[in-house]
Amino acid sequence: MNFPKSRDEIARDVLALLPRLRERFGDRLSTSGAVREQHGHGEGVPDSAPPDAVVFALTNEDVAFVARTCFDAQVPMIPFGTGTSLEGHVVAVHGGVCVDLSRMNAILEVDADALDCRVQAGVTREELNAHVRAQGLFFPIDPGANASLGGMASTRASGTAAVRYGTMGDAVLGLTVVTADGRTVRTGTRARKSAAGLDLTRLFVGSEGILGFITEVQLRLWGLPEMVQAAVCQFPELESAISVVIGALQIGVPVARIELLDEVQMDACKRYSKLDEFEALPTLFIEFHGSPAAVREQVATMQSLAEESGGSGFAWAERPEDRTRLWKARHECYHANLALRPGSALIGTDACVPISNFVACVMETREDVRASGLTAPLVGHAGDGNFHLGIVFDPASPDERARADALAERVSMRAIQYGGTCTGEHGIGLHRIHQLASEHAEGVVLMRALKDALDPRGIMNPGKMLPEVPRTVGAPSCPMNADGQQMPRK
């Protein structure tokens, strides 16, 4: 790590900033060990490093004040939403100030006619859906966790419904961003397309907090479908289930969700979520949205494809409570995997490949899992060519941790070799930095140039996404003091 200050120096600098921060934030500033520890890790790999202080922001101006204060002192800043990210995005690698945006949870505007809304970054997807449901609207991007919408934009999240509704990259119309030096910038418009200048919205979506703080999000909404029907179908082997997914995509069946669980993952879900009516077999979880006539047609087509590939045991769910139970089991895969071995930890992979290479990549990965001697259930957003391993290991065993890390590395590199990506939706964070370099080569140089232009002091979430380079303490490119006043250049 090449931040120009040691962690001890940063801790001393934060201590010096505390009086000024406390004057503005009062009891919304915390240096307690418990609060700092809570903000020093997300979910996923159990690697943790706490910040030196945590600030709970309520407004854009709060965030801008922290940014200006830390920019002047060259102190690292780490954005924090709900802490559900999986790749170490919120780990305070160098210490510094964590800015918790979870209390910025106001739904600022909903326009049902225009099918859009504007929310503060701390609003969660479940809060938004509860708010807009009465207007016949919903927000379909569903990563499983009840993540904050700012965090979802920051990591370019997607999830189970991406095969029909796309990802956060498709859903975000515009942003409010606070830059590293404390400027507040609005990007995008409410229009569904624009050719006006560089697409700054897409630059910040997926930037994982290394370019600035996303504080507000303008989002597309969708009308609630007239009918929703879910189905579960089981197969004698994994290849048959995958062939059904590919066949459905090739003939254009507009499935809303199509999730793949191998027999190990299904066994874990059966035990944890009490799915006693199903067997521990490769399984597809499918959902259809549309008019009753359209849904019936989609169901008939999908059932025919499944039966041709040896699928059986179709179970249908149309009542909301039945669908919720099925999808709750799917979303509990993470905890179901940990329950396979109490006291274990988990590394999640996130390979995504062209659908034409999905079978080959998945089957090669399964052989790799067997050879590793580890337990690693497989679950996938099969309609996107995106799949995950949940690699279970003993965190007290250096050997198991090393084997788990090596298996995860091979999964990512295999996906790249098959024309895909090392991360379809989790992001790079702390754990995939060198994999990003393998995937994008010289493109990483351009990414670094963009970061240096927008964050010249390297204080925005340092140690994440991009390889760190040697830095020196220098003057800001657009100098401002902590009160937002322009300062003369020297």
Phi and psi in degrees as a GROMACS rama.xvg file:
@    title "Ramachandran Plot"
@    xaxis  label "Phi"
@    yaxis  label "Psi"
@TYPE xy
-121.818  29.9721  ASN-2
-64.4868  142.831  PHE-3
-70.6344  -8.93853  PRO-4
-119.3  149.726  LYS-5
-74.481  165.475  SER-6
-63.0803  -36.5625  ARG-7
-64.4089  -40.7232  ASP-8
-63.974  -40.2812  GLU-9
-65.0034  -42.6482  ILE-10
-59.246  -40.4101  ALA-11
-66.9487  -39.0779  ARG-12
-65.3791  -40.2597  ASP-13
-63.7804  -41.8986  VAL-14
-57.3852  -39.4889  LEU-15
-68.7456  -26.8756  ALA-16
-82.659  -17.6322  LEU-17
-56.2814  -43.2588  LEU-18
-57.6046  -42.101  PRO-19
-68.4718  -41.7148  ARG-20
-66.6577  -40.1169  LEU-21
-68.2896  -31.9492  ARG-22
-60.591  -36.5904  GLU-23
-86.5358  -40.1101  ARG-24
-102.09  -16.3293  PHE-25
55.2726  -126.766  GLY-26
-78.3653  4.37913  ASP-27
-86.913  7.88533  ARG-28
-112.352  129.501  LEU-29
-132.314  138.51  SER-30
-122.117  14.872  THR-31
-67.8804  147.776  SER-32
-60.5432  -40.0792  GLY-33
-66.148  -44.1982  ALA-34
-67.0617  -42.3705  VAL-35
-63.4817  -42.5692  ARG-36
-63.5389  -41.2635  GLU-37
-58.5593  -33.7154  GLN-38
-94.0491  9.40196  HIS-39
-100.218  6.14319  GLY-40
-158.545  158.187  HIS-41
-107.999  -146.225  GLY-42
-95.9069  179.368  GLU-43
91.092  -142.948  GLY-44
-56.5485  132.25  VAL-45
-81.3994  49.4154  PRO-46
-96.7148  133.682  ASP-47
-138.587  144.924  SER-48
-152.003  115.52  ALA-49
-78.7282  152.099  PRO-50
-73.7924  172.554  PRO-51
-85.6857  -21.3919  ASP-52
-157.336  154.656  ALA-53
-125.865  128.874  VAL-54
-112.439  133.262  VAL-55
-102.067  107.041  PHE-56
-86.1527  150.243  ALA-57
-117.911  -23.2309  LEU-58
-138.729  165.885  THR-59
-58.7612  -37.2591  ASN-60
-66.362  -35.2704  GLU-61
-58.6647  -48.3668  ASP-62
-63.5932  -42.5984  VAL-63
-63.5957  -37.6189  ALA-64
-63.197  -45.8296  PHE-65
-60.7272  -43.512  VAL-66
-61.2728  -45.9216  ALA-67
-63.7575  -40.4214  ARG-68
-64.3745  -46.2833  THR-69
-72.6499  -31.7851  CYS-70
-64.1427  -44.0052  PHE-71
-59.7205  -37.9182  ASP-72
-94.0294  -0.868974  ALA-73
50.8529  57.1077  GLN-74
-111.021  133.253  VAL-75
-62.7219  148.102  PRO-76
-127.188  139.81  MET-77
-127.463  116.602  ILE-78
-71.0654  145.487  PRO-79
-140.081  131.153  PHE-80
-109.293  -96.2121  GLY-81
-106.172  -4.3655  THR-82
75.2901  23.3152  GLY-83
-97.3655  1.91797  THR-84
-66.2985  154.354  SER-85
-108.58  -7.86023  LEU-86
-116.519  27.7222  GLU-87
74.7165  22.7921  GLY-88
-61.2482  -29.5635  HIS-89
-102.132  2.59199  VAL-90
-65.8429  128.851  VAL-91
-85.3447  80.1769  ALA-92
-53.7363  -41.7601  VAL-93
-109.996  9.24425  HIS-94
79.1062  -155.37  GLY-95
107.396  -156.159  GLY-96
-110.499  122.792  VAL-97
-89.3391  130.119  CYS-98
-106.723  106.494  VAL-99
-86.6601  120.239  ASP-100
-100.316  7.40078  LEU-101
-65.6738  -24.2341  SER-102
-85.306  -5.54011  ARG-103
-85.9566  73.7081  MET-104
-123.059  36.4087  ASN-105
-93.2399  136.711  ALA-106
-88.4442  108.36  ILE-107
-80.8021  -34.4978  LEU-108
-162.943  140.326  GLU-109
-132.503  126.791  VAL-110
-117.281  99.8358  ASP-111
-65.2997  -33.2793  ALA-112
-69.6452  -38.6568  ASP-113
-86.5415  -7.27479  ALA-114
57.2493  51.1982  LEU-115
-150.438  170.802  ASP-116
-156.086  164.336  CYS-117
-129.569  130.798  ARG-118
-133.756  154.56  VAL-119
-72.8348  159.119  GLN-120
-63.7202  -26.0089  ALA-121
-83.1904  -5.25007  GLY-122
-65.3977  132.814  VAL-123
-89.7469  161.942  THR-124
-64.0168  -34.8824  ARG-125
-69.1204  -37.7124  GLU-126
-62.3849  -43.261  GLU-127
-63.5574  -45.2484  LEU-128
-64.3018  -38.3523  ASN-129
-63.0631  -34.9562  ALA-130
-73.9047  -38.9716  HIS-131
-95.3986  -8.40864  VAL-132
-59.5869  -39.427  ARG-133
-64.342  -19.7879  ALA-134
-93.8106  9.75947  GLN-135
75.9731  25.1399  GLY-136
-121.587  161.715  LEU-137
-154.992  161.65  PHE-138
-112.341  115.114  PHE-139
-90.9588  -8.57518  PRO-140
-71.4088  118.6  ILE-141
-134.757  91.6042  ASP-142
-79.9782  1.56287  PRO-143
102.363  -64.2337  GLY-144
-69.4261  152.927  ALA-145
-81.9366  67.52  ASN-146
-77.1682  160.101  ALA-147
-76.0499  148.933  SER-148
-70.3729  -30.5024  LEU-149
-65.6712  -42.6184  GLY-150
-65.0873  -38.577  GLY-151
-63.7375  -39.3316  MET-152
-66.2845  -40.6359  ALA-153
-63.4501  -33.9696  SER-154
-101.118  3.52402  THR-155
53.1623  51.0031  ARG-156
-67.3257  161.589  ALA-157
-142.923  -113.522  SER-158
129.128  -152.612  GLY-159
-69.9077  -26.0606  THR-160
-99.5837  9.57593  ALA-161
-66.0582  -27.1335  ALA-162
-59.9042  -27.7884  VAL-163
-107.622  -39.876  ARG-164
-105.528  -4.97674  TYR-165
85.3635  -165.184  GLY-166
-114.323  -177.81  THR-167
-60.0959  -28.3853  MET-168
-61.6387  -29.2967  GLY-169
-86.8882  -27.3659  ASP-170
-88.1995  -22.7312  ALA-171
-85.6772  123.853  VAL-172
-93.819  -31.3243  LEU-173
-168.144  168.921  GLY-174
-141.019  157.058  LEU-175
-109.628  127.782  THR-176
-127.501  135.047  VAL-177
-101.217  122.69  VAL-178
-80.2186  172.191  THR-179
-59.0996  -30.566  ALA-180
-97.9813  9.38085  ASP-181
95.5793  9.4537  GLY-182
-80.3159  145.441  ARG-183
-107.324  123.005  THR-184
-126.841  136.083  VAL-185
-106.239  132.548  ARG-186
-116.274  155.308  THR-187
71.3262  -178.654  GLY-188
-141.162  -175.488  THR-189
-85.6548  -6.48456  ARG-190
-67.1969  149.449  ALA-191
-79.446  -8.89569  ARG-192
-154.279  158.137  LYS-193
-160.073  144.662  SER-194
-118.499  24.7084  ALA-195
-93.2789  96.1297  ALA-196
76.0009  -170.442  GLY-197
-67.9317  147.341  LEU-198
-84.8837  83.8412  ASP-199
-67.5565  -29.5807  LEU-200
-59.5585  -48.0982  THR-201
-68.1328  -23.9171  ARG-202
-66.9725  -41.8436  LEU-203
-84.2188  -28.7444  PHE-204
-67.0342  120.834  VAL-205
89.4988  5.33465  GLY-206
-82.7353  -6.92313  SER-207
57.9616  30.7515  GLU-208
78.0931  8.19779  GLY-209
-90.0151  -8.20509  ILE-210
-112.826  -20.4653  LEU-211
166.639  178.928  GLY-212
-95.5071  123.167  PHE-213
-81.3423  117.321  ILE-214
-111.84  -23.3018  THR-215
-141.255  150.535  GLU-216
-134.169  128.053  VAL-217
-94.7046  122.378  GLN-218
-124.479  147.91  LEU-219
-74.5951  146.976  ARG-220
-121.458  163.772  LEU-221
-126.324  153.731  TRP-222
-74.2889  141.229  GLY-223
-60.0297  132.412  LEU-224
-65.9922  148.841  PRO-225
-63.3192  -35.9193  GLU-226
-140.363  141.296  MET-227
-129.454  129.339  VAL-228
-135.749  134.926  GLN-229
-112.742  153.871  ALA-230
-144.665  152.115  ALA-231
-125.564  132.552  VAL-232
-135.091  139.057  CYS-233
-114.208  152.966  GLN-234
-133.125  153.833  PHE-235
-71.1852  -28.4732  PRO-236
-145.627  161.69  GLU-237
-64.7109  -39.6355  LEU-238
-57.8712  -37.8709  GLU-239
-64.666  -42.275  SER-240
-62.9832  -42.8205  ALA-241
-64.8098  -38.2728  ILE-242
-62.3765  -32.8982  SER-243
-66.188  -42.8275  VAL-244
-59.4881  -48.7711  VAL-245
-64.2743  -42.1965  ILE-246
-61.018  -42.1553  GLY-247
-63.553  -41.3876  ALA-248
-67.8055  -39.1878  LEU-249
-66.8691  -30.8614  GLN-250
-98.3368  3.56755  ILE-251
80.4073  30.1876  GLY-252
-69.1766  121  VAL-253
-82.9161  63.654  PRO-254
-66.4582  144.489  VAL-255
-84.3994  -37.0079  ALA-256
-143.579  144.198  ARG-257
-150.227  102.035  ILE-258
-108.77  138.822  GLU-259
-112.293  128.322  LEU-260
-122.957  130.126  LEU-261
-78.288  177.471  ASP-262
-66.2936  -29.9362  GLU-263
-69.7854  -43.6086  VAL-264
-66.189  -39.8154  GLN-265
-65.5701  -37.092  MET-266
-63.1673  -42.9779  ASP-267
-62.2601  -42.1551  ALA-268
-68.5719  -38.3939  CYS-269
-56.4382  -45.3942  LYS-270
-70.2649  -45.6685  ARG-271
-78.2405  -41.3721  TYR-272
-103.204  8.07745  SER-273
58.4437  47.4073  LYS-274
-88.9784  62.9043  LEU-275
-67.5091  -19.6153  ASP-276
-77.917  -8.54101  GLU-277
-110.622  158.861  PHE-278
-95.9143  164.402  GLU-279
-83.2809  75.4905  ALA-280
-130.823  160.189  LEU-281
-54.4444  133.913  PRO-282
-138.464  142.232  THR-283
-108.388  130.213  LEU-284
-102.362  122.6  PHE-285
-127.671  146.004  ILE-286
-138.557  141.076  GLU-287
-121.785  138.347  PHE-288
-124.557  142.606  HIS-289
150.162  -163.365  GLY-290
-71.9457  159.662  SER-291
-55.0354  -42.0795  PRO-292
-65.4034  -42.741  ALA-293
-66.0501  -41.8461  ALA-294
-64.1103  -42.6313  VAL-295
-59.7233  -39.8008  ARG-296
-66.5978  -43.354  GLU-297
-63.3478  -41.0679  GLN-298
-63.0473  -44.8257  VAL-299
-62.6007  -42.3534  ALA-300
-63.9168  -44.705  THR-301
-66.7633  -39.3857  MET-302
-66.1751  -38.8886  GLN-303
-63.1562  -44.7082  SER-304
-60.9679  -42.0044  LEU-305
-65.862  -43.3073  ALA-306
-65.1683  -35.8647  GLU-307
-63.3166  -26.1267  GLU-308
-101.677  15.0817  SER-309
87.6105  10.8817  GLY-310
-71.2205  147.848  GLY-311
-154.614  175.815  SER-312
67.2035  35.2198  GLY-313
-56.3773  130.383  PHE-314
-124.474  126.727  ALA-315
-104.862  147.822  TRP-316
-140.916  114.381  ALA-317
-111.764  -33.2106  GLU-318
-66.9418  139.768  ARG-319
-53.4966  -40.8323  PRO-320
-66.4418  -32.6627  GLU-321
-72.1967  -42.1914  ASP-322
-63.761  -41.763  ARG-323
-59.9516  -40.6485  THR-324
-62.9205  -43.2435  ARG-325
-64.8374  -47.056  LEU-326
-73.8675  -27.0893  TRP-327
-62.6526  -41.8131  LYS-328
-61.8034  -41.0539  ALA-329
-63.8953  -42.0517  ARG-330
-75.397  -13.7098  HIS-331
-91.3191  13.4339  GLU-332
-55.2709  -42.1597  CYS-333
-57.0066  -51.0671  TYR-334
-72.2943  -32.0835  HIS-335
-63.8187  -37.171  ALA-336
-68.8081  -41.6621  ASN-337
-62.7894  -33.1519  LEU-338
-71.5975  -16.5985  ALA-339
-61.1322  -26.9719  LEU-340
-147.192  88.4078  ARG-341
-52.1763  137.338  PRO-342
87.6433  0.557762  GLY-343
-84.8572  170.35  SER-344
-121.796  174.43  ALA-345
-142.665  136.541  LEU-346
-109.919  125.984  ILE-347
-102.28  131.56  GLY-348
-95.1439  170.317  THR-349
-151.873  49.4241  ASP-350
-73.5523  144.506  ALA-351
-141.543  126.45  CYS-352
-131.733  163.004  VAL-353
-55.4781  142.366  PRO-354
-59.7043  -27.3819  ILE-355
-66.8769  -21.91  SER-356
-105.184  6.38357  ASN-357
-63.2723  -47.8524  PHE-358
-59.6303  -49.8449  VAL-359
-62.0815  -43.6463  ALA-360
-67.565  -42.6771  CYS-361
-64.9719  -45.4621  VAL-362
-67.7924  -37.7261  MET-363
-65.348  -37.8576  GLU-364
-65.5638  -39.9037  THR-365
-62.2881  -39.7311  ARG-366
-64.6354  -36.9385  GLU-367
-63.9868  -40.6905  ASP-368
-61.5203  -46.0398  VAL-369
-59.0312  -44.1021  ARG-370
-67.208  -26.6201  ALA-371
-74.5112  -22.6505  SER-372
78.0473  8.12244  GLY-373
-100.619  160.167  LEU-374
-92.1955  124.805  THR-375
-149.397  82.6831  ALA-376
-57.3524  150.738  PRO-377
-116.787  133.011  LEU-378
-138.949  143.362  VAL-379
-144.794  147.658  GLY-380
-83.5987  79.9483  HIS-381
-62.4585  -30.3739  ALA-382
-66.0144  -17.4377  GLY-383
-103.562  -1.66518  ASP-384
71.279  22.6649  GLY-385
-109.127  127.125  ASN-386
-140.189  157.828  PHE-387
-128.566  142.224  HIS-388
-101.524  141.888  LEU-389
-105.545  91.3903  GLY-390
-82.4373  111.398  ILE-391
-89.5742  132.869  VAL-392
-150.023  161.809  PHE-393
-86.297  113.6  ASP-394
-65.972  -14.7333  PRO-395
-88.5349  -3.16708  ALA-396
-107.545  107.606  SER-397
-57.9548  -35.0995  PRO-398
-64.8809  -46.7791  ASP-399
-65.8338  -39.1309  GLU-400
-62.4881  -41.563  ARG-401
-65.1142  -42.0229  ALA-402
-67.2046  -37.323  ARG-403
-65.479  -44.7285  ALA-404
-61.0578  -42.2319  ASP-405
-65.3791  -40.9355  ALA-406
-63.6017  -44.639  LEU-407
-60.9054  -40.1149  ALA-408
-61.9179  -43.7269  GLU-409
-66.3107  -36.6925  ARG-410
-60.9133  -45.7264  VAL-411
-64.7595  -46.7372  SER-412
-67.0308  -33.7461  MET-413
-64.1714  -42.0033  ARG-414
-60.9089  -41.888  ALA-415
-62.2928  -41.786  ILE-416
-64.6927  -28.6205  GLN-417
-87.3783  15.2894  TYR-418
84.5224  16.3681  GLY-419
-111.115  -149.198  GLY-420
-134.468  153.843  THR-421
-75.3725  -13.4007  CYS-422
-151.142  118.373  THR-423
-85.0971  -24.5496  GLY-424
-156.017  -19.3203  GLU-425
-76.3727  -30.6991  HIS-426
95.8335  176.711  GLY-427
-86.7734  -53.0312  ILE-428
57.5759  -134.777  GLY-429
-92.5512  -22.3642  LEU-430
-99.8909  -13.3968  HIS-431
-121.359  23.6319  ARG-432
-61.237  -49.055  ILE-433
-74.1742  -22.8999  HIS-434
-68.6344  -35.9721  GLN-435
-60.0806  -40.9155  LEU-436
-63.5569  -38.2432  ALA-437
-66.4365  -36.3579  SER-438
-76.1092  -39.6078  GLU-439
-113.449  -9.43617  HIS-440
48.8949  -117.449  ALA-441
-64.9897  -20.0452  GLU-442
-60.2262  -28.2677  GLY-443
-66.114  -30.8455  VAL-444
-62.7355  -41.4888  VAL-445
-67.7213  -38.6906  LEU-446
-60.2985  -42.6947  MET-447
-62.8245  -39.8703  ARG-448
-63.5316  -39.3039  ALA-449
-64.5744  -43.3229  LEU-450
-62.8317  -44.0998  LYS-451
-61.8424  -34.4827  ASP-452
-70.1984  -39.4439  ALA-453
-91.6182  -20.4685  LEU-454
-138.605  68.2805  ASP-455
-63.3593  -21.6491  PRO-456
-97.025  0.0919141  ARG-457
66.1587  31.5011  GLY-458
-97.2785  -9.96934  ILE-459
-83.3166  108.247  MET-460
45.3613  54.1177  ASN-461
-64.9839  151.249  PRO-462
90.3146  0.07584  GLY-463
-111.702  150.561  LYS-464
65.8358  -57.2899  MET-465
-107.416  145.462  LEU-466
-58.1274  135.442  PRO-467
-78.187  147.772  GLU-468
-122.497  157.52  VAL-469
-58.3682  137.012  PRO-470
-129.766  160.091  ARG-471
-125.05  157.151  THR-472
-71.6714  121.957  VAL-473
-141.97  176.835  GLY-474
-73.9014  146.964  ALA-475
-67.433  152.157  PRO-476
-72.9355  -27.1769  SER-477
-133.573  75.4648  CYS-478
-65.1653  131.842  PRO-479
-141.715  148.462  MET-480
-88.4965  -178.694  ASN-481
-66.421  -15.1243  ALA-482
-96.6873  7.57935  ASP-483
82.6732  14.2711  GLY-484
-92.3015  138.807  GLN-485
-66.7431  137.801  GLN-486
-110.491  145.239  MET-487
-69.0593  143.667  PRO-488
-74.2282  150.538  ARG-489
